[in-house]
């Protein structure tokens, strides 16, 4: 089989693998809630590090704070949505 066909088939294979959370009668995908939690967590971590003075020691800031956000998002997913 052509490798390009396999690459194109991946999104269709994982399209139905999502958790849905009901909030106020509407269903939201779990990844959306986790990404919002990661964004809020990274913002709070940035504010806390800037306030404490520890933020000046973090050198690649454009890499560090998105990584913190992804770490928090994955932790929230494992904590609340693993089945």
Secondary structure by P-SEA (a helix, b strand, c coil): ccaaaaaaacccccccbbbbbbcccbbbbaaaaaaaaaaaaaaaaaaaaaaaccccccccccccaaaaaaaaaaaaaaacccc
